[in-house]
């Protein structure tokens, strides 16, 4: 999450929808990838930038998990499942 004033778009114009109440979600107008989340009531002046959309997402690893109240119980251990780099 960043201050809204720190965000500068250099190309394109995202499509923004009101997903519920004050929640605004922005997507790439061409491919539909999620880009930003804003909620002026809960997070005034803050924009949540979807990490995977950054040029170098490895440079900003997560430091906390948020919004876990409704998380499915099995998601807490999803990282322990066998993994495949491509389809098995």
RAGI-V176854 format. One record per pair of residues at least 12 apart in sequence whose C-alpha atoms are under 6 Angstrom apart, sorted by the first residue. I is the first residue (numbers start at 1). J is the second residue. D is the distance in Angstrom with one decimal. If there is no record, write none. Layout:
((I,J,D) (I,J,D))
//
This chain:
((1,47,5.6) (1,48,4.3) (2,46,5.6) (2,47,5.5) (3,45,5.8) (3,46,4.6) (4,45,5.3) (4,46,5.0) (4,47,5.3) (14,26,5.9) (14,27,5.3) (14,28,4.9) (14,29,5.3) (15,27,5.2) (15,29,5.3) (22,39,5.3) (23,38,5.9) (23,39,4.6) (24,37,5.8) (24,38,5.1) (25,37,4.7) (35,49,6.0) (35,50,5.3) (36,48,5.4) (36,49,4.7) (36,50,6.0))
//
